[in-house]
Amino acid sequence: MDVIHLLDAVVLLATIWISACYALSARSWTILLAVVIITISCF
């Protein structure tokens, strides 16, 4: 895994976590979980 890809993933996840925490709802957490799984699958 490249450092750049790692940084991109960290920034992406941080942005998603902040968004999810900002709008706590079942939909937000479902989307969050889906994106995390997709992100992990890409690596």
C-alpha positions in Angstrom: 0.0 0.0 0.0 1.4 3.4 -1.0 1.6 6.1 1.6 -0.4 8.4 -0.6 -3.2 5.8 -0.8 -3.1 5.4 2.9 -3.4 9.1 3.4 -6.3 9.3 1.0 -8.0 6.5 2.9 -7.4 8.3 6.2 -8.7 11.6 4.9 -11.7 9.9 3.4 -12.6 7.9 6.5 -12.1 11.0 8.7 -14.4 13.0 6.5 -17.0 10.2 6.6 -16.7 9.9 10.4 -17.2 13.6 10.9 -20.2 13.6 8.6 -21.7 10.6 10.4 -21.2 12.2 13.8 -22.6 15.4 12.6 -25.8 13.8 11.5 -26.4 10.7 13.6 -29.0 8.6 12.0 -29.5 4.9 11.0 -29.0 5.9 7.4 -25.8 7.7 8.1 -24.3 4.7 9.9 -25.5 2.3 7.2 -23.8 4.4 4.6 -20.7 4.7 6.8 -20.5 1.0 7.2 -21.0 0.4 3.5 -18.2 2.9 2.5 -15.8 1.4 5.1 -16.4 -2.1 3.7 -16.0 -0.8 0.1 -12.8 1.1 1.1 -11.3 -2.0 2.7 -12.3 -4.2 -0.2 -10.4 -1.8 -2.6 -7.2 -2.5 -0.7 
